[in-house]
């Protein structure tokens, strides 16, 4: 997919949850569907101004998209967007629940709808796709009535499908959070969050955390990711309350140049 500066890349094809998030954030103009590799490459080469990817969920934790973002040498998170998701089972018109022999969806979606799938469709084959948009597109292009996809209900209108069942997610706490990657951090507000990345040996983790406590920085979340260099070395995504320009954080960052700022942005939850 060709992109130009000023455009916003999202995980395509259309009908994905990231497409849905971008429509709510930015409206339909300037949105470009891309594969994960295309999206990361376009952002890295500055062919697009912004990129949107889901990075954590309340049920699964870190998504598969988090590591490629952390691998970027130059990245700036400019916004976060949490949203409670409601999954639907989509199929071709005329299909009934008992007709379904194969369900397509993203692996994270399967985890978030696992209880429902295990109860209502325990023997049905589950096939992983790049995202819910790709799943719905595959169902729309299939023959017969045996395939269904799980994803946002608006995918039915995009691909001419019907919703067999709505609300198949695991409870009302099923929330996914996206990052919007841009170029420049927004100005401080009264309620900000800063995402930081530190790579340390296991033996140095206690010292790293103590430096946050010593600076009076409020840690909100910590995600551990592989450093890809040694078993006793890990990357830590540490998110703290406040903007990077605050005295407490600015002082900490001066003392710890090994802590990398990924971005400061308005806190949404």
Buried (B, 14 or more C-beta within 10 A) or exposed (E): EEBEEEBBBBBBBBBBBBBBBBBEBBEEEBBBBBBBEBBBBBBBEEBBBBBBBBBBBBBBEBBBBBBEBBEBEEBBBBBBBBBEBEBBBBBBEEBEEEBBBBBBBBEBBBBBBBEBBEEBBEEBEBBEBBBBBBBBBBBBEBEEBBBBBBBBBBBBEBBEBBBBBEEBBBEEEBBBBBBBBBEEBBEBEEEBBBBBBBBBEEEBBEEBBEBBEEBEBEEBEBBEBEBEEEEEBBBBBBBBBBBBBBEBBBBBBEEBEEBBBBBBBBBEE
